[in-house]
Amino acid sequence: MTIQENLRNQKRLSNKTGYTGVAIFPGGRFSAQIKINYKKIHLGLFNTIQEAHMARLEAEKKYYESR
């Protein structure tokens, strides 16, 4: 495993949702994002935490497995 993979897999203590890359957005919506080569990519705003989590998982497949 590379250092980047190890850092990506660490649990963040400040995460309030319990899902990596998913944050609570003002207004009760959920934001999903992923960081690739030190750049944040916004995946969208979602009405449910499950939708945001699924968007994050799909982005992980797209960006991390293509390397």
N, CA, C, O and CB atoms as a CASP TS submission, in Angstrom:
PFRMAT TS
TARGET T0000
AUTHOR 0000-0000-0000
METHOD Language model
MODEL 1
PARENT N/A
ATOM      1  N   MET     1       0.823  -1.179   0.000  1.00  0.00           N
ATOM      2  CA  MET     1       0.000   0.000   0.000  1.00  0.00           C
ATOM      3  C   MET     1       0.869   1.246   0.000  1.00  0.00           C
ATOM      4  O   MET     1       1.909   1.290   0.657  1.00  0.00           O
ATOM      5  CB  MET     1      -0.937  -0.004   1.194  1.00  0.00           C
ATOM      6  N   THR     2       0.438   2.251  -0.737  1.00  0.00           N
ATOM      7  CA  THR     2       1.180   3.502  -0.776  1.00  0.00           C
ATOM      8  C   THR     2       0.758   4.395   0.393  1.00  0.00           C
ATOM      9  O   THR     2      -0.237   4.129   1.066  1.00  0.00           O
ATOM     10  CB  THR     2       0.957   4.225  -2.123  1.00  0.00           C
ATOM     11  N   ILE     3       1.518   5.439   0.618  1.00  0.00           N
ATOM     12  CA  ILE     3       1.179   6.397   1.670  1.00  0.00           C
ATOM     13  C   ILE     3      -0.168   7.042   1.372  1.00  0.00           C
ATOM     14  O   ILE     3      -0.971   7.243   2.284  1.00  0.00           O
ATOM     15  CB  ILE     3       2.278   7.478   1.804  1.00  0.00           C
ATOM     16  N   GLN     4      -0.426   7.369   0.110  1.00  0.00           N
ATOM     17  CA  GLN     4      -1.701   7.989  -0.257  1.00  0.00           C
ATOM     18  C   GLN     4      -2.870   7.063   0.051  1.00  0.00           C
ATOM     19  O   GLN     4      -3.901   7.517   0.548  1.00  0.00           O
ATOM     20  CB  GLN     4      -1.706   8.364  -1.743  1.00  0.00           C
ATOM     21  N   GLU     5      -2.727   5.773  -0.235  1.00  0.00           N
ATOM     22  CA  GLU     5      -3.798   4.827   0.057  1.00  0.00           C
ATOM     23  C   GLU     5      -4.027   4.723   1.558  1.00  0.00           C
ATOM     24  O   GLU     5      -5.171   4.645   2.004  1.00  0.00           O
ATOM     25  CB  GLU     5      -3.473   3.449  -0.526  1.00  0.00           C
ATOM     26  N   ASN     6      -2.957   4.721   2.337  1.00  0.00           N
ATOM     27  CA  ASN     6      -3.101   4.665   3.788  1.00  0.00           C
ATOM     28  C   ASN     6      -3.811   5.899   4.323  1.00  0.00           C
ATOM     29  O   ASN     6      -4.689   5.784   5.179  1.00  0.00           O
ATOM     30  CB  ASN     6      -1.737   4.522   4.448  1.00  0.00           C
ATOM     31  N   LEU     7      -3.446   7.076   3.833  1.00  0.00           N
ATOM     32  CA  LEU     7      -4.096   8.307   4.270  1.00  0.00           C
ATOM     33  C   LEU     7      -5.569   8.333   3.874  1.00  0.00           C
ATOM     34  O   LEU     7      -6.413   8.810   4.633  1.00  0.00           O
ATOM     35  CB  LEU     7      -3.378   9.517   3.686  1.00  0.00           C
ATOM     36  N   ARG     8      -5.871   7.828   2.699  1.00  0.00           N
ATOM     37  CA  ARG     8      -7.248   7.795   2.205  1.00  0.00           C
ATOM     38  C   ARG     8      -8.123   6.909   3.076  1.00  0.00           C
ATOM     39  O   ARG     8      -9.318   7.168   3.215  1.00  0.00           O
ATOM     40  CB  ARG     8      -7.286   7.303   0.758  1.00  0.00           C
ATOM     41  N   ASN     9      -7.546   5.867   3.667  1.00  0.00           N
ATOM     42  CA  ASN     9      -8.310   4.908   4.446  1.00  0.00           C
ATOM     43  C   ASN     9      -8.428   5.267   5.924  1.00  0.00           C
ATOM     44  O   ASN     9      -9.101   4.557   6.671  1.00  0.00           O
ATOM     45  CB  ASN     9      -7.692   3.564   4.316  1.00  0.00           C
ATOM     46  N   GLN    10      -7.794   6.346   6.359  1.00  0.00           N
ATOM     47  CA  GLN    10      -7.868   6.735   7.760  1.00  0.00           C
ATOM     48  C   GLN    10      -9.239   7.297   8.100  1.00  0.00           C
ATOM     49  O   GLN    10      -9.856   7.990   7.290  1.00  0.00           O
ATOM     50  CB  GLN    10      -6.787   7.756   8.087  1.00  0.00           C
ATOM     51  N   LYS    11      -9.708   6.995   9.298  1.00  0.00           N
ATOM     52  CA  LYS    11     -10.972   7.541   9.768  1.00  0.00           C
ATOM     53  C   LYS    11     -10.734   8.964  10.255  1.00  0.00           C
ATOM     54  O   LYS    11      -9.785   9.218  10.996  1.00  0.00           O
ATOM     55  CB  LYS    11     -11.584   6.659  10.897  1.00  0.00           C
ATOM     56  N   ARG    12     -11.571   9.871   9.850  1.00  0.00           N
ATOM     57  CA  ARG    12     -11.476  11.268  10.248  1.00  0.00           C
ATOM     58  C   ARG    12     -12.328  11.494  11.495  1.00  0.00           C
ATOM     59  O   ARG    12     -13.508  11.142  11.522  1.00  0.00           O
ATOM     60  CB  ARG    12     -11.924  12.206   9.093  1.00  0.00           C
ATOM     61  N   LEU    13     -11.732  12.074  12.510  1.00  0.00           N
ATOM     62  CA  LEU    13     -12.448  12.308  13.760  1.00  0.00           C
ATOM     63  C   LEU    13     -13.464  13.434  13.641  1.00  0.00           C
ATOM     64  O   LEU    13     -14.437  13.466  14.394  1.00  0.00           O
ATOM     65  CB  LEU    13     -11.470  12.622  14.865  1.00  0.00           C
ATOM     66  N   SER    14     -13.257  14.358  12.708  1.00  0.00           N
ATOM     67  CA  SER    14     -14.161  15.495  12.575  1.00  0.00           C
ATOM     68  C   SER    14     -15.379  15.183  11.702  1.00  0.00           C
ATOM     69  O   SER    14     -16.257  16.034  11.557  1.00  0.00           O
ATOM     70  CB  SER    14     -13.412  16.676  11.999  1.00  0.00           C
ATOM     71  N   ASN    15     -15.452  13.999  11.126  1.00  0.00           N
ATOM     72  CA  ASN    15     -16.554  13.634  10.244  1.00  0.00           C
ATOM     73  C   ASN    15     -17.811  13.367  11.068  1.00  0.00           C
ATOM     74  O   ASN    15     -17.826  12.467  11.907  1.00  0.00           O
ATOM     75  CB  ASN    15     -16.187  12.394   9.394  1.00  0.00           C
ATOM     76  N   LYS    16     -18.867  14.152  10.829  1.00  0.00           N
ATOM     77  CA  LYS    16     -20.099  14.034  11.601  1.00  0.00           C
ATOM     78  C   LYS    16     -21.096  13.042  10.992  1.00  0.00           C
ATOM     79  O   LYS    16     -22.046  12.632  11.660  1.00  0.00           O
ATOM     80  CB  LYS    16     -20.748  15.390  11.726  1.00  0.00           C
ATOM     81  N   THR    17     -20.884  12.656   9.726  1.00  0.00           N
ATOM     82  CA  THR    17     -21.835  11.768   9.055  1.00  0.00           C
ATOM     83  C   THR    17     -21.490  10.294   9.206  1.00  0.00           C
ATOM     84  O   THR    17     -22.363   9.431   9.107  1.00  0.00           O
ATOM     85  CB  THR    17     -21.908  12.112   7.597  1.00  0.00           C
ATOM     86  N   GLY    18     -20.224  10.011   9.444  1.00  0.00           N
ATOM     87  CA  GLY    18     -19.790   8.622   9.515  1.00  0.00           C
ATOM     88  C   GLY    18     -19.373   8.049   8.173  1.00  0.00           C
ATOM     89  O   GLY    18     -18.936   6.900   8.101  1.00  0.00           O
ATOM     90  N   TYR    19     -19.502   8.830   7.110  1.00  0.00           N
ATOM     91  CA  TYR    19     -19.118   8.395   5.765  1.00  0.00           C
ATOM     92  C   TYR    19     -18.009   9.292   5.240  1.00  0.00           C
ATOM     93  O   TYR    19     -18.117  10.517   5.305  1.00  0.00           O
ATOM     94  CB  TYR    19     -20.335   8.414   4.803  1.00  0.00           C
ATOM     95  N   THR    20     -16.953   8.696   4.724  1.00  0.00           N
ATOM     96  CA  THR    20     -15.849   9.455   4.153  1.00  0.00           C
ATOM     97  C   THR    20     -16.331  10.237   2.937  1.00  0.00           C
ATOM     98  O   THR    20     -17.000   9.687   2.063  1.00  0.00           O
ATOM     99  CB  THR    20     -14.684   8.520   3.769  1.00  0.00           C
ATOM    100  N   GLY    21     -15.989  11.520   2.887  1.00  0.00           N
ATOM    101  CA  GLY    21     -16.328  12.358   1.739  1.00  0.00           C
ATOM    102  C   GLY    21     -17.745  12.866   1.724  1.00  0.00           C
ATOM    103  O   GLY    21     -18.172  13.451   0.728  1.00  0.00           O
ATOM    104  N   VAL    22     -18.497  12.662   2.803  1.00  0.00           N
ATOM    105  CA  VAL    22     -19.880  13.129   2.882  1.00  0.00           C
ATOM    106  C   VAL    22     -19.990  14.092   4.056  1.00  0.00           C
ATOM    107  O   VAL    22     -19.553  13.784   5.164  1.00  0.00           O
ATOM    108  CB  VAL    22     -20.881  11.932   3.039  1.00  0.00           C
ATOM    109  N   ALA    23     -20.581  15.266   3.804  1.00  0.00           N
ATOM    110  CA  ALA    23     -20.725  16.279   4.839  1.00  0.00           C
ATOM    111  C   ALA    23     -22.166  16.782   4.863  1.00  0.00           C
ATOM    112  O   ALA    23     -22.878  16.743   3.859  1.00  0.00           O
ATOM    113  CB  ALA    23     -19.738  17.451   4.606  1.00  0.00           C
ATOM    114  N   ILE    24     -22.569  17.252   6.034  1.00  0.00           N
ATOM    115  CA  ILE    24     -23.892  17.863   6.162  1.00  0.00           C
ATOM    116  C   ILE    24     -23.788  19.292   5.658  1.00  0.00           C
ATOM    117  O   ILE    24     -22.915  20.051   6.080  1.00  0.00           O
ATOM    118  CB  ILE    24     -24.413  17.817   7.646  1.00  0.00           C
ATOM    119  N   PHE    25     -24.682  19.649   4.754  1.00  0.00           N
ATOM    120  CA  PHE    25     -24.684  20.961   4.136  1.00  0.00           C
ATOM    121  C   PHE    25     -25.811  21.770   4.772  1.00  0.00           C
ATOM    122  O   PHE    25     -26.827  21.194   5.162  1.00  0.00           O
ATOM    123  CB  PHE    25     -24.854  20.862   2.581  1.00  0.00           C
ATOM    124  N   PRO    26     -25.659  23.090   4.888  1.00  0.00           N
ATOM    125  CA  PRO    26     -26.754  23.895   5.447  1.00  0.00           C
ATOM    126  C   PRO    26     -28.068  23.660   4.701  1.00  0.00           C
ATOM    127  O   PRO    26     -28.083  23.570   3.473  1.00  0.00           O
ATOM    128  CB  PRO    26     -26.393  25.382   5.402  1.00  0.00           C
ATOM    129  N   GLY    27     -29.133  23.566   5.426  1.00  0.00           N
ATOM    130  CA  GLY    27     -30.431  23.316   4.813  1.00  0.00           C
ATOM    131  C   GLY    27     -30.832  21.857   4.873  1.00  0.00           C
ATOM    132  O   GLY    27     -31.864  21.479   4.318  1.00  0.00           O
ATOM    133  N   GLY    28     -30.032  21.023   5.540  1.00  0.00           N
ATOM    134  CA  GLY    28     -30.385  19.622   5.706  1.00  0.00           C
ATOM    135  C   GLY    28     -30.030  18.722   4.537  1.00  0.00           C
ATOM    136  O   GLY    28     -30.466  17.571   4.488  1.00  0.00           O
ATOM    137  N   ARG    29     -29.249  19.227   3.598  1.00  0.00           N
ATOM    138  CA  ARG    29     -28.818  18.393   2.478  1.00  0.00           C
ATOM    139  C   ARG    29     -27.420  17.874   2.753  1.00  0.00           C
ATOM    140  O   ARG    29     -26.763  18.289   3.708  1.00  0.00           O
ATOM    141  CB  ARG    29     -28.856  19.182   1.145  1.00  0.00           C
ATOM    142  N   PHE    30     -26.976  16.958   1.900  1.00  0.00           N
ATOM    143  CA  PHE    30     -25.678  16.326   2.093  1.00  0.00           C
ATOM    144  C   PHE    30     -24.802  16.559   0.874  1.00  0.00           C
ATOM    145  O   PHE    30     -25.254  16.440  -0.265  1.00  0.00           O
ATOM    146  CB  PHE    30     -25.838  14.821   2.362  1.00  0.00           C
ATOM    147  N   SER    31     -23.552  16.890   1.127  1.00  0.00           N
ATOM    148  CA  SER    31     -22.577  17.154   0.081  1.00  0.00           C
ATOM    149  C   SER    31     -21.631  15.966  -0.015  1.00  0.00           C
ATOM    150  O   SER    31     -21.235  15.404   1.007  1.00  0.00           O
ATOM    151  CB  SER    31     -21.796  18.468   0.359  1.00  0.00           C
ATOM    152  N   ALA    32     -21.268  15.580  -1.229  1.00  0.00           N
ATOM    153  CA  ALA    32     -20.293  14.510  -1.440  1.00  0.00           C
ATOM    154  C   ALA    32     -19.121  15.093  -2.214  1.00  0.00           C
ATOM    155  O   ALA    32     -19.296  15.889  -3.137  1.00  0.00           O
ATOM    156  CB  ALA    32     -20.927  13.290  -2.203  1.00  0.00           C
ATOM    157  N   GLN    33     -17.913  14.675  -1.814  1.00  0.00           N
ATOM    158  CA  GLN    33     -16.720  15.128  -2.515  1.00  0.00           C
ATOM    159  C   GLN    33     -15.638  14.075  -2.420  1.00  0.00           C
ATOM    160  O   GLN    33     -15.684  13.177  -1.579  1.00  0.00           O
ATOM    161  CB  GLN    33     -16.223  16.462  -1.946  1.00  0.00           C
ATOM    162  N   ILE    34     -14.656  14.208  -3.309  1.00  0.00           N
ATOM    163  CA  ILE    34     -13.519  13.301  -3.329  1.00  0.00           C
ATOM    164  C   ILE    34     -12.289  14.130  -3.675  1.00  0.00           C
ATOM    165  O   ILE    34     -12.394  15.125  -4.391  1.00  0.00           O
ATOM    166  CB  ILE    34     -13.731  12.123  -4.353  1.00  0.00           C
ATOM    167  N   LYS    35     -11.141  13.735  -3.180  1.00  0.00           N
ATOM    168  CA  LYS    35      -9.911  14.466  -3.477  1.00  0.00           C
ATOM    169  C   LYS    35      -9.019  13.579  -4.340  1.00  0.00           C
ATOM    170  O   LYS    35      -8.692  12.454  -3.963  1.00  0.00           O
ATOM    171  CB  LYS    35      -9.174  14.896  -2.164  1.00  0.00           C
ATOM    172  N   ILE    36      -8.632  14.100  -5.500  1.00  0.00           N
ATOM    173  CA  ILE    36      -7.778  13.400  -6.450  1.00  0.00           C
ATOM    174  C   ILE    36      -6.574  14.287  -6.742  1.00  0.00           C
ATOM    175  O   ILE    36      -6.727  15.433  -7.164  1.00  0.00           O
ATOM    176  CB  ILE    36      -8.555  13.044  -7.766  1.00  0.00           C
ATOM    177  N   ASN    37      -5.384  13.757  -6.516  1.00  0.00           N
ATOM    178  CA  ASN    37      -4.146  14.513  -6.750  1.00  0.00           C
ATOM    179  C   ASN    37      -4.194  15.892  -6.088  1.00  0.00           C
ATOM    180  O   ASN    37      -3.846  16.897  -6.707  1.00  0.00           O
ATOM    181  CB  ASN    37      -3.896  14.667  -8.256  1.00  0.00           C
ATOM    182  N   TYR    38      -4.627  15.930  -4.825  1.00  0.00           N
ATOM    183  CA  TYR    38      -4.685  17.136  -4.007  1.00  0.00           C
ATOM    184  C   TYR    38      -5.727  18.141  -4.472  1.00  0.00           C
ATOM    185  O   TYR    38      -5.697  19.290  -4.031  1.00  0.00           O
ATOM    186  CB  TYR    38      -3.348  17.789  -3.990  1.00  0.00           C
ATOM    187  N   LYS    39      -6.652  17.747  -5.350  1.00  0.00           N
ATOM    188  CA  LYS    39      -7.724  18.631  -5.805  1.00  0.00           C
ATOM    189  C   LYS    39      -9.061  18.049  -5.393  1.00  0.00           C
ATOM    190  O   LYS    39      -9.331  16.872  -5.630  1.00  0.00           O
ATOM    191  CB  LYS    39      -7.667  18.835  -7.338  1.00  0.00           C
ATOM    192  N   LYS    40      -9.913  18.884  -4.765  1.00  0.00           N
ATOM    193  CA  LYS    40     -11.243  18.437  -4.370  1.00  0.00           C
ATOM    194  C   LYS    40     -12.170  18.468  -5.575  1.00  0.00           C
ATOM    195  O   LYS    40     -12.177  19.424  -6.351  1.00  0.00           O
ATOM    196  CB  LYS    40     -11.803  19.315  -3.228  1.00  0.00           C
ATOM    197  N   ILE    41     -12.947  17.413  -5.715  1.00  0.00           N
ATOM    198  CA  ILE    41     -13.951  17.338  -6.770  1.00  0.00           C
ATOM    199  C   ILE    41     -15.301  17.238  -6.089  1.00  0.00           C
ATOM    200  O   ILE    41     -15.570  16.273  -5.373  1.00  0.00           O
ATOM    201  CB  ILE    41     -13.699  16.120  -7.738  1.00  0.00           C
ATOM    202  N   HIS    42     -16.154  18.230  -6.308  1.00  0.00           N
ATOM    203  CA  HIS    42     -17.487  18.245  -5.719  1.00  0.00           C
ATOM    204  C   HIS    42     -18.381  17.313  -6.533  1.00  0.00           C
ATOM    205  O   HIS    42     -18.494  17.463  -7.750  1.00  0.00           O
ATOM    206  CB  HIS    42     -18.074  19.696  -5.674  1.00  0.00           C
ATOM    207  N   LEU    43     -19.008  16.363  -5.868  1.00  0.00           N
ATOM    208  CA  LEU    43     -19.840  15.370  -6.554  1.00  0.00           C
ATOM    209  C   LEU    43     -21.315  15.740  -6.564  1.00  0.00           C
ATOM    210  O   LEU    43     -22.097  15.136  -7.298  1.00  0.00           O
ATOM    211  CB  LEU    43     -19.669  14.020  -5.906  1.00  0.00           C
ATOM    212  N   GLY    44     -21.703  16.714  -5.768  1.00  0.00           N
ATOM    213  CA  GLY    44     -23.075  17.175  -5.785  1.00  0.00           C
ATOM    214  C   GLY    44     -23.691  17.289  -4.411  1.00  0.00           C
ATOM    215  O   GLY    44     -23.096  16.917  -3.399  1.00  0.00           O
ATOM    216  N   LEU    45     -24.929  17.828  -4.407  1.00  0.00           N
ATOM    217  CA  LEU    45     -25.742  17.914  -3.193  1.00  0.00           C
ATOM    218  C   LEU    45     -26.865  16.898  -3.312  1.00  0.00           C
ATOM    219  O   LEU    45     -27.446  16.717  -4.382  1.00  0.00           O
ATOM    220  CB  LEU    45     -26.310  19.363  -2.978  1.00  0.00           C
ATOM    221  N   PHE    46     -27.163  16.238  -2.200  1.00  0.00           N
ATOM    222  CA  PHE    46     -28.141  15.155  -2.207  1.00  0.00           C
ATOM    223  C   PHE    46     -29.122  15.334  -1.062  1.00  0.00           C
ATOM    224  O   PHE    46     -28.794  15.928  -0.035  1.00  0.00           O
ATOM    225  CB  PHE    46     -27.443  13.785  -2.109  1.00  0.00           C
ATOM    226  N   ASN    47     -30.329  14.814  -1.246  1.00  0.00           N
ATOM    227  CA  ASN    47     -31.363  14.933  -0.227  1.00  0.00           C
ATOM    228  C   ASN    47     -31.164  13.955   0.923  1.00  0.00           C
ATOM    229  O   ASN    47     -31.588  14.231   2.045  1.00  0.00           O
ATOM    230  CB  ASN    47     -32.720  14.718  -0.845  1.00  0.00           C
ATOM    231  N   THR    48     -30.526  12.816   0.665  1.00  0.00           N
ATOM    232  CA  THR    48     -30.314  11.826   1.724  1.00  0.00           C
ATOM    233  C   THR    48     -28.836  11.494   1.838  1.00  0.00           C
ATOM    234  O   THR    48     -28.066  11.642   0.889  1.00  0.00           O
ATOM    235  CB  THR    48     -31.133  10.546   1.453  1.00  0.00           C
ATOM    236  N   ILE    49     -28.468  11.045   3.014  1.00  0.00           N
ATOM    237  CA  ILE    49     -27.076  10.661   3.256  1.00  0.00           C
ATOM    238  C   ILE    49     -26.700   9.433   2.425  1.00  0.00           C
ATOM    239  O   ILE    49     -25.549   9.292   2.013  1.00  0.00           O
ATOM    240  CB  ILE    49     -26.847  10.380   4.755  1.00  0.00           C
ATOM    241  N   GLN    50     -27.667   8.546   2.177  1.00  0.00           N
ATOM    242  CA  GLN    50     -27.400   7.346   1.389  1.00  0.00           C
ATOM    243  C   GLN    50     -27.062   7.700  -0.063  1.00  0.00           C
ATOM    244  O   GLN    50     -26.170   7.095  -0.657  1.00  0.00           O
ATOM    245  CB  GLN    50     -28.608   6.401   1.434  1.00  0.00           C
ATOM    246  N   GLU    51     -27.772   8.677  -0.633  1.00  0.00           N
ATOM    247  CA  GLU    51     -27.486   9.100  -2.003  1.00  0.00           C
ATOM    248  C   GLU    51     -26.072   9.692  -2.105  1.00  0.00           C
ATOM    249  O   GLU    51     -25.337   9.407  -3.050  1.00  0.00           O
ATOM    250  CB  GLU    51     -28.535  10.133  -2.476  1.00  0.00           C
ATOM    251  N   ALA    52     -25.710  10.510  -1.126  1.00  0.00           N
ATOM    252  CA  ALA    52     -24.378  11.116  -1.119  1.00  0.00           C
ATOM    253  C   ALA    52     -23.304  10.044  -0.972  1.00  0.00           C
ATOM    254  O   ALA    52     -22.270  10.097  -1.638  1.00  0.00           O
ATOM    255  CB  ALA    52     -24.258  12.148   0.017  1.00  0.00           C
ATOM    256  N   HIS    53     -23.551   9.078  -0.104  1.00  0.00           N
ATOM    257  CA  HIS    53     -22.597   7.996   0.100  1.00  0.00           C
ATOM    258  C   HIS    53     -22.430   7.165  -1.171  1.00  0.00           C
ATOM    259  O   HIS    53     -21.309   6.792  -1.518  1.00  0.00           O
ATOM    260  CB  HIS    53     -23.045   7.102   1.260  1.00  0.00           C
ATOM    261  N   MET    54     -23.512   6.877  -1.860  1.00  0.00           N
ATOM    262  CA  MET    54     -23.439   6.103  -3.101  1.00  0.00           C
ATOM    263  C   MET    54     -22.661   6.874  -4.176  1.00  0.00           C
ATOM    264  O   MET    54     -21.892   6.277  -4.929  1.00  0.00           O
ATOM    265  CB  MET    54     -24.861   5.763  -3.608  1.00  0.00           C
ATOM    266  N   ALA    55     -22.856   8.190  -4.250  1.00  0.00           N
ATOM    267  CA  ALA    55     -22.109   9.007  -5.217  1.00  0.00           C
ATOM    268  C   ALA    55     -20.617   8.951  -4.906  1.00  0.00           C
ATOM    269  O   ALA    55     -19.791   8.875  -5.815  1.00  0.00           O
ATOM    270  CB  ALA    55     -22.608  10.476  -5.199  1.00  0.00           C
ATOM    271  N   ARG    56     -20.281   8.990  -3.632  1.00  0.00           N
ATOM    272  CA  ARG    56     -18.871   8.914  -3.227  1.00  0.00           C
ATOM    273  C   ARG    56     -18.279   7.553  -3.603  1.00  0.00           C
ATOM    274  O   ARG    56     -17.158   7.488  -4.108  1.00  0.00           O
ATOM    275  CB  ARG    56     -18.728   9.159  -1.702  1.00  0.00           C
ATOM    276  N   LEU    57     -19.015   6.470  -3.363  1.00  0.00           N
ATOM    277  CA  LEU    57     -18.526   5.129  -3.696  1.00  0.00           C
ATOM    278  C   LEU    57     -18.303   4.977  -5.196  1.00  0.00           C
ATOM    279  O   LEU    57     -17.309   4.388  -5.622  1.00  0.00           O
ATOM    280  CB  LEU    57     -19.512   4.064  -3.204  1.00  0.00           C
ATOM    281  N   GLU    58     -19.223   5.506  -5.997  1.00  0.00           N
ATOM    282  CA  GLU    58     -19.069   5.445  -7.452  1.00  0.00           C
ATOM    283  C   GLU    58     -17.844   6.235  -7.905  1.00  0.00           C
ATOM    284  O   GLU    58     -17.126   5.809  -8.809  1.00  0.00           O
ATOM    285  CB  GLU    58     -20.330   5.980  -8.148  1.00  0.00           C
ATOM    286  N   ALA    59     -17.608   7.388  -7.276  1.00  0.00           N
ATOM    287  CA  ALA    59     -16.436   8.193  -7.621  1.00  0.00           C
ATOM    288  C   ALA    59     -15.147   7.464  -7.239  1.00  0.00           C
ATOM    289  O   ALA    59     -14.155   7.539  -7.964  1.00  0.00           O
ATOM    290  CB  ALA    59     -16.500   9.564  -6.920  1.00  0.00           C
ATOM    291  N   GLU    60     -15.159   6.759  -6.103  1.00  0.00           N
ATOM    292  CA  GLU    60     -13.984   5.988  -5.703  1.00  0.00           C
ATOM    293  C   GLU    60     -13.661   4.934  -6.753  1.00  0.00           C
ATOM    294  O   GLU    60     -12.499   4.755  -7.116  1.00  0.00           O
ATOM    295  CB  GLU    60     -14.209   5.326  -4.330  1.00  0.00           C
ATOM    296  N   LYS    61     -14.678   4.236  -7.243  1.00  0.00           N
ATOM    297  CA  LYS    61     -14.464   3.231  -8.283  1.00  0.00           C
ATOM    298  C   LYS    61     -13.879   3.882  -9.530  1.00  0.00           C
ATOM    299  O   LYS    61     -12.934   3.368 -10.128  1.00  0.00           O
ATOM    300  CB  LYS    61     -15.783   2.507  -8.624  1.00  0.00           C
ATOM    301  N   LYS    62     -14.450   5.015  -9.911  1.00  0.00           N
ATOM    302  CA  LYS    62     -14.021   5.691 -11.132  1.00  0.00           C
ATOM    303  C   LYS    62     -12.591   6.209 -11.033  1.00  0.00           C
ATOM    304  O   LYS    62     -11.792   5.995 -11.945  1.00  0.00           O
ATOM    305  CB  LYS    62     -14.958   6.838 -11.446  1.00  0.00           C
ATOM    306  N   TYR    63     -12.262   6.883  -9.944  1.00  0.00           N
ATOM    307  CA  TYR    63     -10.974   7.547  -9.840  1.00  0.00           C
ATOM    308  C   TYR    63      -9.865   6.686  -9.251  1.00  0.00           C
ATOM    309  O   TYR    63      -8.729   6.757  -9.720  1.00  0.00           O
ATOM    310  CB  TYR    63     -11.122   8.765  -9.023  1.00  0.00           C
ATOM    311  N   TYR    64     -10.161   5.870  -8.234  1.00  0.00           N
ATOM    312  CA  TYR    64      -9.106   5.121  -7.561  1.00  0.00           C
ATOM    313  C   TYR    64      -8.770   3.816  -8.269  1.00  0.00           C
ATOM    314  O   TYR    64      -7.610   3.404  -8.263  1.00  0.00           O
ATOM    315  CB  TYR    64      -9.510   4.833  -6.141  1.00  0.00           C
ATOM    316  N   GLU    65      -9.732   3.165  -8.870  1.00  0.00           N
ATOM    317  CA  GLU    65      -9.459   1.879  -9.511  1.00  0.00           C
ATOM    318  C   GLU    65      -8.895   2.034 -10.905  1.00  0.00           C
ATOM    319  O   GLU    65      -8.400   1.066 -11.483  1.00  0.00           O
ATOM    320  CB  GLU    65     -10.712   1.054  -9.570  1.00  0.00           C
ATOM    321  N   SER    66      -8.958   3.237 -11.459  1.00  0.00           N
ATOM    322  CA  SER    66      -8.426   3.461 -12.812  1.00  0.00           C
ATOM    323  C   SER    66      -6.918   3.723 -12.795  1.00  0.00           C
ATOM    324  O   SER    66      -6.308   3.871 -13.853  1.00  0.00           O
ATOM    325  CB  SER    66      -9.147   4.639 -13.474  1.00  0.00           C
ATOM    326  N   ARG    67      -6.326   3.781 -11.631  1.00  0.00           N
ATOM    327  CA  ARG    67      -4.881   4.076 -11.520  1.00  0.00           C
ATOM    328  C   ARG    67      -4.062   2.870 -11.798  1.00  0.00           C
ATOM    329  O   ARG    67      -2.834   2.934 -11.751  1.00  0.00           O
ATOM    330  CB  ARG    67      -4.533   4.609 -10.151  1.00  0.00           C
TER
END
